[in-house]
């Protein structure tokens, strides 16, 4: 390959090697296209040096390889070549199946936007016998809890605090907004580092395929490695059941922007960890049995984070420093969070959080229509189901403090008459239901806490 990245000339994507320096806590993940230059990503876990005994050292090595394979999605997508090669170790059929599931589904939006069909195209080479069942390592009962700065992770953190579960608030990268939100919890914190290979950004400038990747499962793998290095037994995320539902695209079908936040990914990844990495390493989402509206109701119970949280993706995309305003007010995440919280907060409190009333701004009509799945599909963002947005809007249309706002009044006049009244009820959407991986003993106490 020449120095110029030629996307369509690439024939193979290579997983070159991976390694971990236990003395520094720095892992190197190395990739390449064909015989081109090595692409070196680093992941840093604070707390080194790490003393690893035989069984735990083997588990760390298995997890490091799995992280290497999953994080490679960031690079593979640049050319989506026909061949995948693993140079320095071999994988079994179970590992290949997990990776193919993650790559095909996690790159669903990427494929749709780039006009690609990845089904049947992504094949990981199987060259090893099935791994024996992973042993239990005697990990300490302690949760690394992912925080993203938004309402969902804060609901999980406060629930675990109320249930006396030992936890460390954990995030990846240098967001000052997340760091400030983590500090606000008053709990122990852990900031993991991830530095992508710098050539990837140059490849993007030279015409590489680009787009959304399944970042949640990449972050999950990084946190699982950190859990093993620190000797703790739980990696906890805050993905609710609405994450399992995508956008219905006419002529294409379902495309789920947040597939790696969904149940299928959580189940497959969590089961793999316990079967093939460490039997006592638990990976689960604390909020899986909740809808987005149920999470919003839980968040509204307290105001500790009103001046600190943000779910606005524009802040995380374009601002390296902590933003002066935590809400842009015009993106799908701002629209949805405002709408989801509105049935459960007083209007003055909600408006003070966002700095303005988004539902009284006719210029926001198209954005809210997409959430309602009215004349448009659900946005490619981590937002709730259309039925949740419709139920929230219907609830507001019954309340004197909201019903005269421009978009609520329009919903009542133009959209609600087209919908069946029964499907607009908010109460059924607040029930705890569906599959989850919360440990049984914790689930019994969590269910009582959420119902209180």
C-alpha positions in Angstrom: 0.0 0.0 0.0 1.3 3.5 -0.8 1.4 6.3 1.7 -1.9 7.5 0.3 -4.8 5.5 1.8 -6.6 3.8 -1.1 -9.8 2.5 0.4 -10.9 0.4 -2.5 -7.5 -1.2 -3.0 -7.3 -2.7 0.5 -7.6 -6.5 0.5 -7.1 -7.4 4.1 -7.5 -6.0 7.6 -5.0 -7.4 10.1 -5.1 -7.8 13.8 -1.3 -7.6 14.2 -0.7 -8.1 17.9 -1.7 -6.8 21.4 0.2 -6.5 24.6 -0.2 -5.2 28.1 2.5 -3.7 30.4 1.3 -4.6 33.9 3.9 -2.2 35.4 2.4 0.8 33.7 -1.2 -0.3 33.0 -0.9 0.5 29.3 -2.2 -1.8 26.6 -1.2 -1.6 23.0 -3.6 -2.8 20.3 -2.0 -3.0 16.9 -3.7 -3.2 13.5 -2.8 -2.8 9.8 -4.3 -2.8 6.3 -2.5 -5.2 4.0 1.3 -4.5 4.4 0.7 -0.9 5.4 1.9 0.9 8.5 1.0 -0.3 11.9 -2.0 1.5 13.6 -1.3 1.5 17.3 -4.1 2.3 19.8 -3.4 2.6 23.5 -5.6 1.9 26.5 -4.5 3.0 29.9 -5.8 1.6 33.2 -4.7 3.7 36.3 -3.6 1.9 39.4 -0.5 0.1 38.1 1.6 -1.8 38.8 -0.8 -4.8 38.7 0.3 -8.0 40.2 -1.2 -10.8 38.2 -1.2 -14.5 39.3 -1.5 -17.5 37.0 -5.2 -17.7 36.6 -5.9 -14.0 36.6 -3.0 -13.4 34.2 -4.6 -15.9 31.8 -7.9 -14.2 32.1 -6.4 -10.8 31.5 -4.7 -12.1 28.4 -8.0 -13.5 27.1 -9.7 -10.2 27.8 -6.9 -8.2 26.2 -7.3 -10.3 23.0 -11.1 -9.8 23.0 -10.6 -6.1 23.5 -8.1 -6.1 20.6 -10.7 -7.8 18.4 -13.7 -5.6 19.4 -11.8 -2.3 19.3 -10.6 -3.1 15.8 -14.1 -2.2 14.5 -12.9 1.5 14.6 -10.3 0.7 11.9 -11.9 -2.1 10.0 -14.7 0.2 8.9 -12.2 2.5 7.1 -12.1 0.1 4.1 -14.3 -2.9 5.0 -12.0 -5.3 3.1 -13.0 -8.8 2.1 -10.4 -10.5 4.3 -9.8 -10.4 8.1 -6.5 -11.8 9.4 -5.4 -12.4 13.0 -1.6 -12.6 12.9 -0.4 -13.4 16.4 -3.0 -15.7 18.0 -5.9 -17.9 17.0 -9.6 -17.8 18.0 -12.3 -20.4 18.3 -15.7 -20.5 16.7 -17.5 -19.0 19.7 -15.2 -15.9 19.6 -15.7 -15.6 15.9 -19.5 -15.8 16.2 -19.5 -13.0 18.9 -17.3 -10.8 16.8 -19.4 -11.3 13.6 -22.6 -10.5 15.6 -21.0 -7.3 16.9 -19.5 -6.1 13.7 -22.5 -6.8 11.4 -25.1 -5.3 13.8 -22.9 -2.7 15.4 -22.1 -1.3 12.0 -25.7 -1.3 10.9 -26.1 2.5 10.8 -22.6 2.9 9.3 -23.5 0.4 6.5 -26.9 2.1 5.8 -25.4 5.6 5.5 -22.5 4.3 3.3 -24.7 2.2 1.0 -23.0 -1.1 2.1 -24.4 -4.5 2.8 -22.2 -6.2 5.5 -24.4 -9.3 5.9 -22.4 -12.4 4.9 -19.4 -10.3 4.3 -17.6 -10.2 7.7 -15.9 -13.5 8.5 -13.4 -13.9 11.3 -11.0 -16.8 10.8 -11.4 -19.8 13.1 -8.1 -21.6 13.8 -8.4 -22.8 17.4 -10.3 -25.5 19.3 -13.0 -24.4 21.6 -11.7 -22.8 24.8 -12.3 -24.6 28.1 -14.8 -23.1 30.5 -13.3 -20.1 32.2 -12.7 -20.5 36.0 -13.8 -18.2 38.8 -11.0 -16.0 39.9 -12.3 -15.0 43.4 -12.8 -11.4 42.3 -13.9 -8.9 45.0 -17.5 -7.8 45.1 -17.3 -4.3 43.6 -18.8 -2.6 40.6 -17.2 -0.4 38.0 -20.1 1.7 36.9 -19.9 3.5 33.6 -20.8 7.2 33.7 -21.6 9.2 30.5 -22.7 12.4 32.1 -26.4 11.8 31.4 -29.4 11.0 33.5 -29.3 7.2 33.0 -25.9 6.5 34.6 -26.7 8.8 37.5 -29.9 6.9 38.2 -27.8 3.7 38.4 -25.2 5.3 40.6 -27.8 6.5 43.1 -29.6 3.2 43.1 -26.4 1.3 43.9 -25.6 3.9 46.5 -29.0 3.4 48.1 -28.5 -0.4 48.0 -25.0 -0.2 49.6 -23.2 -1.7 46.6 -19.5 -0.8 46.6 -18.8 1.1 43.4 -16.3 3.1 41.4 -17.6 5.7 38.9 -15.8 5.0 35.7 -15.4 6.7 32.3 -13.2 6.6 29.3 -11.6 9.7 27.7 -11.0 13.3 28.6 -14.4 14.9 28.8 -14.4 17.6 31.5 -18.2 17.5 31.6 -18.2 13.8 32.5 -15.3 14.4 35.0 -17.3 17.2 36.7 -20.4 15.0 36.8 -18.4 12.1 38.3 -16.9 14.3 40.9 -20.4 15.5 41.9 -21.3 11.9 42.9 -18.8 12.1 45.8 -17.7 8.5 45.1 -14.4 7.0 44.1 -13.7 7.6 40.4 -11.7 5.9 37.7 -10.8 7.6 34.4 -9.6 5.2 31.8 -7.6 6.4 28.8 -8.1 5.5 25.1 -6.0 7.0 22.3 -6.9 6.0 18.8 -4.1 5.5 16.2 -3.5 9.0 14.8 -3.3 7.6 11.2 -7.1 6.9 11.3 -7.9 10.6 11.2 -5.7 11.0 8.2 -7.3 8.0 6.5 -10.6 9.7 7.0 -9.4 12.8 5.3 -8.2 10.7 2.4 -11.6 9.1 1.7 -11.9 6.2 4.2 -15.4 5.0 5.0 -16.5 6.7 8.2 -19.5 6.6 10.5 -21.0 5.2 13.6 -19.4 2.3 15.5 -20.7 0.2 18.4 -18.8 2.3 20.9 -20.7 1.0 23.9 -19.4 -2.5 23.5 -15.8 -1.2 22.9 -16.1 0.7 26.2 -17.5 -2.4 27.8 -14.5 -4.4 26.8 -12.1 -1.7 28.1 -14.0 -1.7 31.4 -13.9 -5.5 31.6 -10.2 -5.4 31.2 -9.9 -2.7 33.9 -12.1 -4.8 36.2 -9.8 -7.9 35.9 -6.7 -5.8 36.5 -8.2 -4.2 39.6 -9.6 -7.6 40.8 -13.3 -6.6 40.9 -16.3 -8.6 39.7 -18.9 -6.3 38.1 -19.0 -4.0 35.1 -22.3 -2.1 35.2 -23.9 0.0 32.4 -27.2 1.9 32.4 -28.9 0.9 29.1 -32.7 0.6 29.3 -34.9 -1.6 27.3 -35.8 1.1 24.7 -32.2 0.8 23.4 -33.1 -2.5 21.8 -35.4 -0.8 19.3 -34.1 0.9 16.2 -35.3 3.3 13.5 -37.7 1.8 10.9 -36.5 2.9 7.5 -38.8 2.6 4.6 -37.4 0.2 2.1 -34.6 -1.0 4.4 -36.2 -2.1 7.7 -34.8 -1.6 11.2 -31.5 0.2 11.7 -30.5 0.5 15.4 -28.1 3.4 16.1 -27.6 2.1 19.6 -27.4 -1.7 18.9 -24.5 -2.2 21.3 -26.6 -0.7 24.0 -29.4 -3.2 23.3 -30.3 -6.5 25.0 -28.9 -8.7 22.2 -25.4 -7.3 22.6 -25.5 -7.2 26.4 -26.6 -10.8 26.6 -24.0 -12.1 24.0 -21.1 -10.1 25.5 -22.0 -10.9 29.1 -22.5 -14.6 28.5 -19.2 -14.7 26.6 -17.3 -13.1 29.4 -18.5 -15.6 32.0 -18.0 -18.6 29.8 -14.6 -17.7 28.2 -12.9 -15.0 30.4 -13.8 -15.3 34.1 -16.8 -17.1 35.5 -17.3 -14.5 38.3 -17.0 -11.4 36.0 -20.5 -10.1 35.7 -21.5 -7.6 33.0 -25.0 -6.1 33.1 -27.2 -3.1 32.7 -28.9 -2.1 35.9 -31.7 -0.3 34.0 -32.5 -2.9 31.3 -36.1 -3.6 32.7 -36.9 0.1 32.5 -38.2 2.2 29.6 -36.6 5.6 29.0 -39.7 7.2 30.6 -39.2 5.1 33.7 -35.6 6.2 33.9 -36.7 9.8 33.6 -39.1 9.4 36.4 -36.4 7.9 38.6 -34.0 10.8 37.8 -36.7 13.4 38.6 -36.9 12.1 42.2 -33.9 14.2 43.2 -32.2 17.4 42.0 -28.6 16.6 43.0 -27.4 16.6 39.4 -29.7 19.3 37.8 -26.8 21.7 37.3 -24.3 19.0 36.3 -25.7 16.4 33.9 -26.0 16.6 30.2 -27.1 14.2 27.5 -26.4 16.6 24.6 -24.2 14.8 22.1 -23.1 18.0 20.5 -21.2 18.9 23.7 -19.2 15.6 23.5 -18.6 15.9 19.7 -17.2 19.4 19.4 -16.0 20.7 22.7 -12.8 19.6 24.2 -13.2 21.8 27.3 -16.1 21.8 29.7 -18.9 23.6 27.8 -20.4 26.8 29.2 -23.9 25.5 28.2 -24.6 21.9 28.8 -27.6 21.7 26.3 -27.6 23.0 22.7 -31.4 22.8 22.7 -31.7 21.7 19.1 -30.3 18.2 18.8 -32.4 15.0 19.1 -31.0 14.1 22.5 -31.9 17.6 23.9 -35.4 17.2 22.4 -35.9 13.7 23.8 -34.5 14.3 27.3 -36.6 17.5 27.7 -39.8 15.6 26.6 -39.1 12.6 28.7 -38.5 14.6 31.9 -41.4 17.0 31.4 -44.2 14.6 32.7 -42.2 14.1 35.9 -40.8 17.5 36.8 -42.2 20.9 37.5 -42.0 23.2 34.5 -39.8 25.8 36.2 -37.3 23.2 37.2 -37.1 21.7 33.7 -36.8 25.1 32.0 -34.1 26.1 34.4 -32.1 23.0 33.5 -32.3 23.6 29.8 -32.3 27.4 29.9 -35.5 27.6 27.7 -38.7 25.8 26.9 -38.1 23.6 23.9 -41.8 22.8 23.6 -42.8 26.4 23.0 -40.5 26.9 20.0 -42.2 26.2 16.6 -38.7 26.1 15.0 -38.2 22.7 16.8 -41.3 21.1 15.1 -39.4 18.8 12.7 -37.1 17.5 15.5 -40.0 16.6 17.8 -41.9 15.1 14.8 -39.0 12.6 14.3 -39.2 11.6 18.0 -42.9 11.0 17.6 -42.3 9.1 14.3 -44.7 11.5 12.6 -43.8 11.9 9.0 -40.3 10.8 9.8 -38.3 7.9 11.4 -36.8 7.9 14.8 -33.5 9.8 14.7 -30.2 8.0 14.6 -29.5 8.9 18.3 -29.8 7.2 21.7 -33.4 8.3 22.2 -36.5 6.4 23.4 -39.1 4.7 21.3 -41.7 6.7 19.3 -44.5 5.3 21.6 -42.7 6.8 24.6 -42.5 10.2 23.0 -46.1 10.1 21.9 -47.2 9.1 25.4 -45.2 11.8 27.0 -46.6 14.4 24.7 -50.2 13.2 25.3 -49.6 13.4 29.0 -48.5 17.0 28.7 -51.5 17.9 26.5 -53.7 17.1 29.6 -51.8 19.5 31.9 -52.6 23.2 32.2 -49.0 24.3 32.6 -48.0 22.6 29.3 -51.0 22.4 27.0 -50.7 25.9 25.5 -47.1 25.5 24.5 -46.8 25.6 20.7 -45.7 22.0 20.1 -48.0 20.5 22.7 -51.0 22.4 21.3 -50.1 21.3 17.8 -49.8 17.6 19.0 -53.2 17.8 20.6 -54.8 19.5 17.5 -53.1 17.7 14.6 -51.4 14.4 15.7 -53.4 13.0 18.6 -56.7 12.6 16.7 -54.8 10.2 14.4 -53.8 7.9 17.3 -55.7 5.4 19.4 -56.2 6.6 22.9 -55.1 3.4 24.5 -51.6 3.5 22.9 -51.1 7.0 24.4 -51.3 5.9 28.0 -48.0 6.5 29.9 -48.6 4.1 32.8 -47.9 0.8 30.9 -44.6 2.2 29.8 -43.5 2.7 33.4 -43.7 -1.0 34.3 -40.6 -3.0 35.0 -40.5 -5.8 32.4 -38.3 -7.8 30.1 -35.1 -9.8 30.3 -32.0 -8.6 32.2 -28.7 -9.7 33.6 -28.9 -8.0 37.0 -27.7 -10.6 39.6 -30.8 -12.1 41.3 -30.1 -11.0 44.8 -29.5 -7.5 43.7 -32.5 -7.5 41.4 -34.9 -8.2 44.3 -33.6 -5.2 46.3 -33.4 -3.0 43.2 -37.0 -3.8 42.2 -38.2 -2.7 45.7 -36.1 0.5 45.5 -37.5 1.4 42.0 -41.1 0.8 43.2 -40.7 3.0 46.3 
